Amino acid sequence: MKIRTFVAVSLLAVTAPAFAQFGGLGDFVKKNLTADNLKKVADAVTPMSESEEIDAGAGISAMILGASPLVVNDELQRYVNRVGRWVSLQSARTDLPWEFGVIDSPSVNAFAVPGGKIFVTLGLVRKLKSESELAGVLAHEVAHVSLKHQVKAIENAKLSALGQSAVQAAADAKLAQTNLGSTPIVGNLASAAAGMGIEAMKNGLFLRPLDRSLEYDADRLGVVLAARAGYDSYGLIAALQILATMTPDEAGGSISMSTHPTPNDRLAELEKFTATLDKYANQPQVGERFTKVMAGVK
């Protein structure tokens, strides 16, 4: 038996107790243990390859840029790419096709997608005061990609979707065995019950795609990457301090997302990292070059 098929069958066996509440487990497994469903399970538990990661990032980037285009300023885009690519060369994934872009949005945000594509908003760049702060922000996002946080989120989402499909199928199978299956109210209740099971699986059996601890991990590695690139290690700290003074309205809601710790919480975590921070605190902040580039941004 192939490894992927073995894992798929094993996963069905492990999750079998979760479906026992619906009754008729044997019939459910017989009907659903098809080659197509086994393939779906195998795909869900197979780690994403690097080429798949890059393709996924390209698709996500296309959707992002379709909704929010890049700032029309070649000098700014080249500058951010130079800084970002230099920082990315300090990471463990130098072979990725790293690309950096400034999105024409007044909100204050930065994010990475799989495969090495990283975006910052014009609203955030305008808040910064030096190249070391920009490098710190980009290094944080490079760290997310280097640690494969987005890949893990996608893999977890695939597992959650698989669980959702299985729980819903089991609920439908149980409902079909009764003479109430055609009753709208009962059908809605069954769907609600299945939804509760789905949520339990998301919160229990599977890790949440986004976890606050991932931000702390990316902050710590980001500081190291920026320092390796020759920037003042307090650049990210300075950027977080700027965010900490802003209200959610000023930031476009980006700093109040429930999946992210507050800037103050992130600063508190980085205080535990002061030995590394202080060691590289005297490296350049490169404020004049940053100011010169930003002077040409409308």
FENUR-V878414 format. One record per residue. N is the residue number from 1. PSI is psi in radians with two decimals (none if undefined). OMEGA is omega in whole degrees, -180 to 180 (NA if undefined). D_FIRST is the distance of its C-alpha to the first C-alpha in Angstrom with 1 decimal. Layout:
n=(N/N)
psi=(PSI/PSI)
omega=(OMEGA/OMEGA)
d_first=(D_FIRST/D_FIRST)
This chain:
n=(1/2/3/4/5/6/7/8/9/10/11/12/13/14/15/16/17/18/19/20/21/22/23/24/25/26/27/28/29/30/31/32/33/34/35/36/37/38/39/40/41/42/43/44/45/46/47/48/49/50/51/52/53/54/55/56/57/58/59/60/61/62/63/64/65/66/67/68/69/70/71/72/73/74/75/76/77/78/79/80/81/82/83/84/85/86/87/88/89/90/91/92/93/94/95/96/97/98/99/100/101/102/103/104/105/106/107/108/109/110/111/112/113/114/115/116/117/118/119/120/121/122/123/124/125/126/127/128/129/130/131/132/133/134/135/136/137/138/139/140/141/142/143/144/145/146/147/148/149/150/151/152/153/154/155/156/157/158/159/160/161/162/163/164/165/166/167/168/169/170/171/172/173/174/175/176/177/178/179/180/181/182/183/184/185/186/187/188/189/190/191/192/193/194/195/196/197/198/199/200/201/202/203/204/205/206/207/208/209/210/211/212/213/214/215/216/217/218/219/220/221/222/223/224/225/226/227/228/229/230/231/232/233/234/235/236/237/238/239/240/241/242/243/244/245/246/247/248/249/250/251/252/253/254/255/256/257/258/259/260/261/262/263/264/265/266/267/268/269/270/271/272/273/274/275/276/277/278/279/280/281/282/283/284/285/286/287/288/289/290/291/292/293/294/295/296/297/298)
psi=(2.32/2.64/-0.81/-0.70/-0.71/-0.77/-0.69/-0.81/-0.71/-0.71/-0.70/-0.68/-0.73/-0.68/-0.02/-0.76/-0.49/-0.39/-0.08/-0.53/-0.35/-0.24/2.87/0.65/-0.71/-0.82/-0.67/-0.81/-0.74/-0.72/-0.50/-0.14/1.00/2.89/-0.66/-0.77/-0.63/-0.67/-0.70/-0.75/-0.75/-0.71/-0.66/-0.51/0.01/2.20/2.53/2.32/2.90/-0.68/-0.65/-0.66/-0.79/-0.74/-0.73/-0.75/-0.67/-0.72/-0.76/-0.72/-0.70/-0.70/-0.71/-0.84/-0.39/-0.53/-0.62/1.76/2.88/2.69/2.34/1.42/1.72/-0.69/-0.77/-0.77/-0.73/-0.72/-0.87/-0.64/-0.68/-0.83/-0.83/-0.75/-0.61/-0.72/-0.72/-0.48/-0.22/-0.11/3.09/0.02/1.00/-0.28/-0.15/2.64/1.29/2.35/2.48/2.46/2.62/2.07/2.44/1.41/2.42/-0.21/2.84/1.81/2.80/2.47/2.76/2.61/2.87/2.64/0.02/0.34/2.20/2.39/2.46/2.60/2.70/-0.59/-0.68/-0.80/-0.66/-0.44/-0.38/2.82/-0.13/2.90/-0.55/-0.60/-0.74/-0.79/-0.68/-0.74/-0.83/-0.64/-0.64/-0.75/-0.67/-0.68/-0.72/-0.80/-0.74/-0.64/0.03/0.63/-0.72/-0.67/-0.78/-0.62/-0.75/-0.75/-0.70/-0.66/-0.66/-0.72/-0.71/-0.73/-0.68/-0.77/-0.71/-0.79/-0.73/-0.76/-0.73/-0.72/-0.70/-0.71/-0.74/-0.68/-0.73/-0.72/-0.63/-0.39/-0.21/2.97/0.27/0.05/-0.45/0.05/2.06/-0.78/-0.80/-0.67/-0.72/-0.70/-0.70/-0.71/-0.70/-0.72/-0.72/-0.69/-0.68/-0.69/-0.70/-0.81/-0.67/-0.66/-0.69/-0.73/-0.34/-1.17/-0.55/2.54/2.55/2.45/-0.64/2.29/2.43/-0.61/-0.45/-0.58/-0.72/-0.71/-0.77/-0.59/-0.83/-0.83/-0.62/-0.73/-0.73/-0.78/-0.74/-0.70/-0.71/-0.59/-0.08/0.18/2.72/2.21/-0.22/0.16/-0.82/-0.68/-0.78/-0.70/-0.72/-0.61/-0.62/-0.80/-0.62/-0.42/-0.10/2.63/2.77/-0.62/-0.73/-0.60/0.06/0.39/-0.08/-0.50/0.04/0.26/2.40/-0.35/-0.03/2.45/2.79/2.76/-0.66/-0.66/-0.69/-0.67/-0.70/-0.68/-0.70/-0.38/-0.46/-0.13/0.36/-0.49/-0.77/-0.71/-0.85/-0.55/-0.55/0.39/-0.33/0.13/2.82/2.55/-0.39/1.01/-0.66/-0.74/-0.72/-0.82/-0.68/-0.79/-0.79/-0.39/-0.43/0.08/2.16/none)
omega=(179/-177/-176/179/179/179/-180/179/179/180/177/180/-180/-176/-178/180/-180/-178/-177/-178/-178/-178/177/-177/-179/179/-180/-179/180/-177/-172/179/180/180/-179/-179/176/178/179/179/-180/178/-177/-177/178/-180/179/178/-179/179/177/178/-180/179/179/179/179/179/179/180/179/179/180/-177/175/-180/-178/-177/177/174/179/179/-175/-179/179/-178/178/-179/-179/177/178/180/-178/-179/176/177/-178/179/177/-177/179/-176/-177/-177/-180/177/-174/175/-178/-179/177/-179/-179/-179/179/180/-178/-174/173/-179/180/173/-178/173/174/175/-173/-178/170/178/177/178/178/-178/179/-180/-176/-175/-178/178/180/176/176/179/179/179/-179/179/176/-180/175/179/177/-179/-180/179/178/179/-180/179/179/178/179/179/177/179/178/178/179/179/178/178/179/-179/-178/-180/179/179/179/178/179/-180/180/-179/-179/180/-179/177/-179/-174/-178/-180/-175/-177/-180/178/179/179/179/179/179/179/178/179/178/178/179/-179/179/180/179/-174/-175/-175/-176/176/173/-178/-179/-178/-178/-178/179/178/179/178/-179/176/-177/179/179/177/180/-179/179/179/177/-180/176/-179/174/-175/180/179/179/179/-180/179/179/178/176/179/-177/-179/-175/174/177/179/179/-177/-178/179/-172/-177/-179/180/-175/-178/-179/173/180/176/180/177/179/177/180/178/-179/177/178/-175/-170/180/178/-180/-177/-178/-177/-176/-177/177/-172/173/176/-179/-175/-179/178/-179/-180/180/-177/179/180/180/-178/NA)
d_first=(0.0/3.8/6.5/8.5/6.6/6.2/9.8/10.9/10.3/11.9/14.7/15.5/15.8/18.0/20.1/20.6/24.0/25.3/25.1/26.6/30.1/29.6/29.0/26.9/23.6/21.8/23.2/22.4/18.7/18.6/20.5/18.7/15.0/15.1/13.1/16.0/16.1/12.4/13.3/16.4/14.9/12.6/15.8/17.8/16.0/15.7/18.9/21.4/22.1/25.8/26.3/25.0/27.4/30.3/29.7/29.7/32.8/34.6/34.0/35.2/38.2/39.2/39.4/41.4/43.8/44.2/45.6/47.4/48.4/49.1/52.7/54.7/55.9/54.6/56.2/54.5/51.1/51.4/52.7/49.9/47.3/49.1/49.0/45.5/44.1/46.1/44.6/41.0/41.6/41.9/38.4/35.1/33.9/36.7/34.5/34.2/36.6/38.8/41.3/43.9/46.0/48.9/48.6/51.9/51.9/54.5/51.9/51.1/47.4/44.8/41.1/38.2/35.3/32.0/32.3/35.8/38.1/40.7/43.6/46.8/49.4/53.0/54.1/52.4/53.6/57.2/57.0/56.2/59.0/57.6/54.9/53.6/52.9/51.1/49.1/48.3/47.0/44.9/43.6/42.4/40.4/39.1/37.9/35.9/34.1/33.8/32.2/29.9/31.3/31.1/27.4/26.6/28.8/26.8/23.5/25.0/26.5/23.2/22.0/25.3/25.2/21.9/23.4/26.6/24.9/23.1/26.3/28.4/26.2/26.5/30.2/30.7/28.9/31.2/34.2/33.7/33.9/37.4/40.6/41.2/38.5/41.2/43.5/43.5/44.4/41.7/39.2/40.3/40.1/36.5/35.7/37.6/35.7/32.3/33.8/34.6/31.1/29.9/32.5/31.5/27.9/29.3/31.7/29.6/25.8/25.9/28.3/31.0/30.7/34.1/35.4/39.0/37.9/36.3/39.8/41.2/38.5/39.3/43.0/42.8/40.7/42.9/46.1/44.7/43.7/47.2/48.9/47.0/48.2/51.7/52.5/54.3/51.6/53.4/52.8/50.0/52.1/55.0/52.9/51.6/55.2/56.2/53.5/54.7/58.1/56.9/56.7/53.7/56.0/56.9/53.3/52.3/50.2/47.7/48.5/48.3/44.7/43.2/40.1/42.3/44.6/48.3/49.8/51.8/48.7/47.2/50.5/50.5/47.1/48.2/51.3/49.1/48.3/52.0/51.9/49.7/51.6/55.0/54.0/53.6/56.1/58.7/56.6/57.8/57.7/58.6/60.6/63.0/60.3/58.5/61.9/62.8/59.7/59.9/63.6/62.5/60.2/61.9)
